[in-house]
Amino acid sequence: MTPARPTASATPAAPSVRDLVRLRAERPEAIAEAAARRKRRPLLRTADTAVTADTALTAVTADTALTAVTADTAVTAETASDRARPPHPGRLMIIAADHPARGALAVGDRALAMANRSELLQRLCLALSRPGVDGVLASADVLDDLLLLGALEDKVVMGSMNRGGLAGAAFELDDRFTGHRPEDLVRHGFDAGKLLLRIDHDDPGSLDTLHAAARTIDAMAAHRLPVFVEPFLCRRVDGRLRNDLGAAAVTTSIAIASGLAGTSAYTWLKVPVTEDPDDMAQVMETSTLPAVLLGGEVGDDLDGAYGKWREALRLPTVRGLVVGRSLLYPVDGDVAGAVDTAVSLL
C-alpha cells in the first residue's frame, strides 16, 4: 500500500515503502539528495504570502489518501483565489511523530500502536496531505523516510533533538541530545528544532538538562533557526514520572524556559493546556514568546481536547498546535477527520 503525498510538485525518490527500504540499502545518499531538492517554505505564512500554483497544497480526499498522488491525478479542492492566501495566516498546524524515538509507542491501551512503521508512515502522509497542515515534527529516521516518499515538499520540517530520556527508564529525566543537532538541521535544510525540558526539583541531574538546553538554544540562534522548547515541572510518583499540569507548575516552567540561553530571539514555547483550562489565560501571560499547544494524552475524549485547544488558541501568544498520537491514531480511526477538525480550530 502506497502512502499518499500532499503535493504533486516533486517525483519521490521512493514511491512506496517497499522502494524506500530498497533505496535505503542500495543508495543511502538518496536521503541527502532528497533533502537538497526539497521545496521549502517560511515557518509562518502570513495573509499576504502568495502561494503559487506549483507550491499550492493539493487536497487529497480520504478515499485516495493511500494511493500515489501524481501530477495527473492530484485532486485540487481550492479555487485559485483560495490558494492565494493561507488557510490560517500566522498560525501553525504541525503533526508530531517523534514519540517512537523515546520508546513511547503506546496510544491509549494499545502498547505498541506506533510500532508498525509502514502504518505510521501511511497515517503521517495522510495527515500531511490535509489542507491547512503546515508540517511535521519527527526524529531523523521518520523524516528521512518522509523525504524519500516525497511527503515534505512545501512543509515545515521540525527535527526532534533530545530523545535520550526513554519512557519508563530510571534515567528518563536525563534528556540527552541523542537526536538532531543544530548542524544536522542546517545540513538537511530543515526549518526548526524541538527540545524537551523536564525539570524535577528533587533530581540534581535537572541542572545538567537545563545547561544542555540553554547551550542548544544558543546554537540554534546562531544558525537563525527557530527552536521549540517543551517545558514541564515533573516529579516521581510511585516510581513513575508525572508531569505537573497545575497552573503554578506550568507558569513556572514557562518562566524558566523563556529565560534560557543568551538570546530568546528564535525561541518558541510548546506548552500543554493546564488541568483547568480556565487557568490558561493567566498562565500564558508569563512570557511574550510565541507558543504552540501540544496535544498530549487525550484518551478517548478527543472532542474534549478540541474544546480545550479552541479556547487556548484565542490567547494572544498562542500561535498554533503541535499534535501527534491523538490525530494519527484517533479512536474512530478517521485520521483525515481528526486532522481536519484540529485545523478548523485555527
KOLGUVEX-29849 format. One record per residue (C-alpha): x, y, z. Coordinates in steps of 0.1 Angstrom, whole numbers, padded with zeros to 4 digits, always signed. Example, Ala and Ser with C-alpha at 12.3 -4.5 7.8 and 13.67 -1.06 7.14 Angstrom:
2
+0123-0045+0078 +0137-0011+0071 
This chain:
346
+0000+0000+0000 +0015+0033-0010 +0012+0064+0012 -0003+0095-0002 +0018+0125-0008 +0004+0160-0002 +0019+0176-0033 +0025+0166-0069 +0054+0191-0075 +0082+0166-0070 +0088+0130-0080 +0096+0110-0049 +0128+0090-0047 +0108+0061-0032 +0071+0058-0044 +0063+0031-0019 +0075+0018+0015 +0090-0013-0003 +0110+0010-0026 +0120+0030+0005 +0137+0000+0021 +0155-0009-0011 +0167+0027-0016 +0180+0029+0020 +0200-0003+0014 +0214+0005-0020 +0216+0043-0022 +0217+0059+0013 +0229+0091-0002 +0194+0095-0017 +0183+0110+0016 +0207+0139+0014 +0197+0143-0023 +0160+0145-0014 +0167+0170+0013 +0187+0192-0011 +0159+0194-0037 +0130+0197-0012 +0108+0228-0018 +0110+0249+0014 +0085+0274+0028 +0085+0301+0055 +0078+0289+0091 +0047+0311+0091 +0026+0320+0062 +0010+0354+0066 -0021+0368+0050 -0001+0384+0022 +0021+0354+0015 +0014+0343-0021 +0012+0305-0027 +0020+0300-0063 +0004+0273-0084 +0035+0250-0082 +0037+0252-0044 +0000+0252-0036 -0012+0223-0014 -0033+0197-0031 -0062+0185-0010 -0063+0147-0011 -0096+0130-0002 -0097+0102+0023 -0107+0077-0005 -0075+0085-0024 -0052+0091+0005 -0034+0057+0004 -0027+0058-0033 +0001+0075-0051 -0007+0111-0060 +0008+0122-0093 +0006+0154-0114 -0021+0138-0135 -0043+0125-0106 -0038+0151-0079 -0072+0165-0067 -0072+0202-0060 -0102+0213-0039 -0093+0250-0037 -0100+0277-0062 -0072+0299-0074 -0083+0327-0050 -0083+0302-0021 -0047+0292-0030 -0036+0328-0029 -0038+0331+0008 -0030+0306+0036 -0059+0289+0054 -0048+0302+0088 -0024+0331+0084 +0003+0334+0110 -0007+0301+0126 +0009+0266+0126 -0006+0232+0124 +0022+0206+0130 +0018+0168+0132 +0041+0153+0158 +0057+0118+0153 +0088+0119+0175 +0074+0095+0202 +0089+0062+0189 +0125+0075+0192 +0119+0078+0230 +0104+0043+0232 +0069+0058+0237 +0049+0036+0213 +0016+0034+0232 -0016+0051+0222 -0043+0046+0249 -0044+0010+0259 -0025-0001+0227 +0010-0006+0240 +0027-0009+0206 +0003+0012+0184 +0031+0032+0169 +0055+0003+0164 +0044-0005+0128 +0065+0019+0107 +0047+0013+0074 +0013+0021+0091 +0028+0051+0108 +0041+0065+0075 +0007+0059+0059 -0010+0078+0086 +0016+0106+0085 +0013+0110+0048 -0025+0112+0050 -0023+0138+0078 +0003+0159+0058 -0020+0157+0027 -0048+0175+0045 -0054+0212+0037 -0041+0235+0064 -0014+0212+0078 +0018+0231+0078 +0044+0204+0086 +0057+0176+0108 +0079+0171+0140 +0098+0139+0140 +0131+0122+0147 +0157+0117+0119 +0146+0082+0109 +0110+0093+0103 +0120+0125+0085 +0144+0105+0063 +0115+0082+0053 +0092+0111+0046 +0119+0128+0025 +0123+0097+0003 +0085+0094+0000 +0083+0130-0012 +0059+0140+0016 +0078+0170+0029 +0075+0193-0001 +0065+0228+0009 +0062+0217+0045 +0077+0229+0078 +0101+0202+0089 +0110+0202+0126 +0137+0179+0139 +0134+0164+0174 +0166+0170+0192 +0167+0152+0226 +0153+0117+0228 +0176+0102+0254 +0151+0102+0282 +0135+0069+0273 +0099+0064+0285 +0098+0045+0318 +0136+0043+0322 +0154+0050+0355 +0172+0077+0335 +0141+0091+0319 +0149+0126+0331 +0183+0125+0315 +0170+0141+0283 +0203+0140+0264 +0205+0153+0229 +0206+0120+0210 +0186+0132+0180 +0192+0161+0156 +0220+0185+0163 +0217+0221+0151 +0242+0214+0123 +0222+0184+0112 +0191+0206+0107 +0212+0231+0088 +0227+0204+0066 +0194+0190+0056 +0178+0224+0051 +0152+0217+0078 +0132+0246+0093 +0132+0243+0131 +0141+0221+0160 +0123+0210+0192 +0137+0201+0226 +0121+0186+0257 +0128+0202+0290 +0116+0183+0320 +0127+0195+0355 +0124+0177+0388 +0134+0198+0418 +0144+0166+0436 +0167+0155+0408 +0202+0172+0408 +0205+0160+0372 +0179+0185+0361 +0206+0212+0362 +0226+0193+0335 +0194+0192+0314 +0189+0229+0318 +0225+0236+0309 +0224+0214+0278 +0191+0230+0267 +0205+0265+0271 +0235+0258+0250 +0214+0242+0223 +0192+0272+0221 +0223+0293+0217 +0235+0271+0189 +0201+0273+0171 +0200+0310+0174 +0235+0312+0159 +0221+0295+0129 +0189+0316+0130 +0168+0285+0133 +0136+0285+0155 +0137+0261+0184 +0105+0250+0201 +0111+0243+0239 +0086+0220+0256 +0090+0226+0294 +0075+0207+0323 +0079+0206+0360 +0076+0169+0370 +0081+0145+0398 +0082+0108+0406 +0050+0092+0419 +0054+0056+0429 +0085+0054+0407 +0068+0068+0376 +0074+0102+0361 +0044+0126+0362 +0042+0160+0345 +0026+0186+0367 -0001+0204+0347 -0013+0226+0375 -0014+0263+0368 +0015+0272+0391 +0038+0244+0377 +0031+0253+0340 +0036+0290+0348 +0070+0283+0365 +0081+0260+0336 +0073+0287+0311 +0092+0313+0331 +0123+0290+0333 +0122+0281+0296 +0118+0317+0285 +0150+0328+0303 +0173+0301+0289 +0204+0309+0267 +0219+0342+0256 +0190+0352+0234 +0154+0343+0231 +0151+0357+0196 +0145+0323+0180 +0128+0306+0209 +0092+0293+0208 +0074+0275+0235 +0055+0243+0232 +0031+0241+0261 +0003+0219+0275 -0032+0230+0283 -0034+0232+0321 -0055+0208+0342 -0081+0236+0345 -0083+0252+0310 -0096+0284+0326 -0062+0289+0340 -0045+0292+0306 -0052+0329+0301 -0032+0338+0332 -0006+0312+0326 +0002+0324+0291 +0008+0359+0305 +0041+0346+0319 +0060+0352+0286 +0059+0371+0254 +0075+0343+0234 +0052+0328+0207 +0038+0294+0217 +0021+0264+0203 -0001+0239+0222 +0009+0203+0225 -0016+0176+0222 -0005+0152+0249 -0025+0122+0260 -0062+0128+0255 -0075+0093+0258 -0109+0087+0243 -0122+0123+0248 -0109+0139+0216 -0139+0162+0215 -0130+0174+0250 -0094+0181+0238 -0107+0201+0208 -0127+0223+0232 -0096+0230+0254 -0075+0237+0224 -0101+0260+0209 -0102+0282+0239 -0065+0284+0244 -0059+0292+0207 -0077+0325+0213 -0049+0337+0236 -0025+0364+0222 +0007+0344+0224 -0007+0311+0212 +0001+0306+0175 -0009+0270+0167 -0010+0233+0175 +0016+0205+0176 -0004+0173+0180 +0006+0137+0173 -0010+0105+0186 -0045+0118+0192 -0047+0128+0155 -0027+0100+0139 -0045+0073+0160 -0080+0086+0168 -0104+0062+0185 -0127+0061+0155 -0098+0055+0130 -0107+0086+0109 -0073+0103+0106 -0084+0128+0080 -0115+0138+0100 -0094+0143+0132 -0068+0164+0114 -0094+0185+0096 -0112+0193+0129 -0079+0203+0145 -0071+0226+0115 -0105+0242+0118 -0097+0253+0153 -0071+0277+0140 
